[in-house]
Amino acid sequence: MDSRLVLSLKKRKGCYKSKIELLSPAKINLYLNLLGRYRDGYHKIESIFERISLCDKIDIEVTNDPGIVIQSNRRDLQNENNLCCRAAALIKSELNIPFGFKIILKKNIPVGSGLGGGSSNAACVLLGIDALLDLKLSRQKLYRLGGKLGSDVNFFLSEASFALVSGRGEKIIPFNAKKFEHIIIWPRAGLATKKVYRHTQVKLTKFLSNVKILQYALRKGDVALVRQNIFNALEPSALALCAKLRRAKQYFDKKGILVKVTGSGSALYAILGYRADCLIDIDKIPKSWDVFKAWTF
């Protein structure tokens, strides 16, 4: 499997004990607008996603036991509701796979941060099992499976660094752009996606010109123009619902540093330039927040 996500792949005859080690990257939303609702209540979105180098690590091993076992450095994630387990169970069911899987998840992406960690994990498990068992699933087949697991899963299945995302999040149009450097700030407070969406009033304004300008700026690597056009319709609700996030945003606003909420929160990101035009002294950021350096991945 020719993928930047795969760190190692060891196949054995008969598949049992075959192993794969993968990176499971986070994302940020450089643009996120709500265009309305579907009849089932889901929001119709228009977004630009960027995959970044902040990653979880996932090991998958084919086992004799047909069940699915997960181990993690976070005990609260060691259950069948974890998206890793749900992804493995779905692909087993859909393709009548007789094998079981042992999944080891090393979690680095904050949970409930809007960085897409759970969706990324689900996508990596689908991609990993596809590679382990030589299923050779088409991208469209993978997208169909991903759509059953979550709105952001298909972006990670695309393995694109940048993509225009629409519909419920299942429609993906990758595009090429320059690489960017970011600082990610997480004030150690999670936010429930559904709660943030419920709190947000949908404005039926498409901002299509903003999307086109932002894509142009990303392709050209124009940091100043990117900063002028990043947008998140969920940010006001996320800030209103999370006091820790609000205080973190105010901290950077007072310093004149542009930071934006990614997704439904509760992480913030800054876009760094090629010159010292976005000075962030990491050592002076409150120790009660987690700070990560990340790049386009």
Phi, psi and omega in degrees: 000115182274092183213139176294343181284333186278118177272321177203152180214120180236110181259141178239155179299131181084359176078326183302138182073004172295143185225149173220142179239126186229154167269141180238094190280157175274176175221160167234152175264111176279339178209135177208114178235150177255125185255358181147192179233149170274168182298332180278004177097344179292148179275144172270121186244163169223122189211156168242122180258145171234127176278136184235167190279000172286116190229145160277169175234135183233127172251134178234132178232136176282131185240161176290322178290131183287356182280178179241125181241136177235137173236145182208158173287353173243113184297329182292349179261359182271069179207167186290346177278349176301138183297335173299312180295318180296323178294316179296318179295322181294313182291326174298314182293314184294326186248009179053048180280124183278345185281159171255175183219140170253123183244127175246119184248116172262110187269122174241330180284125180302139179281137179073027186258352185081010181266001172077022184301315181296316178296320177297317178301316179299315180297318181294324177294317177299313180295322181293316179292322175303316180288317182300318187259007181052045182287332180054046179291140176290160178300322180294322177294318178297319178298322180296319177292316181299323180298337179276348185257330181170160188293328185265355187298320184295329176301315181289329175294332180292338183057029179269148174283324177225146176204147168273124187241135183215187186070226174276357186119358185272344182266120190237126173236097179294151172213156181272144178205173177288163176272146181232157177252142184224156164248129178252130180239124177239116184279021176059046176216124180272157176228138178278124183304313182300322181294319180294317179297318180297328184278352186261130175277127180284124175253121185280062177236125191275335181052035184300324180297323178297319180296314181295318179295319181295317177300317178300314181296321179294319179295323181276346184073027182274094185300316182298317181289326175299311181300325181291338189242000174293147189202142177215109181294341181272350186300313180302320179292316179300317179293322180292329185270344186230106183296322180295320178294318180298317180294322179295318179297317180296325179301314182282325177302318181295334178270000180074024181254124181283117172233147180232151173286138175260136180057225179268013180083171019243034175259152174248154174224150172239145177259118181271147180266181179277347175241179182280059183256005176215077186282116176235112177274099184300325182295338181263355177290137181312134183293346180282357179248149173269135182233133180231140167268139181211157180229163171304134184237000000 
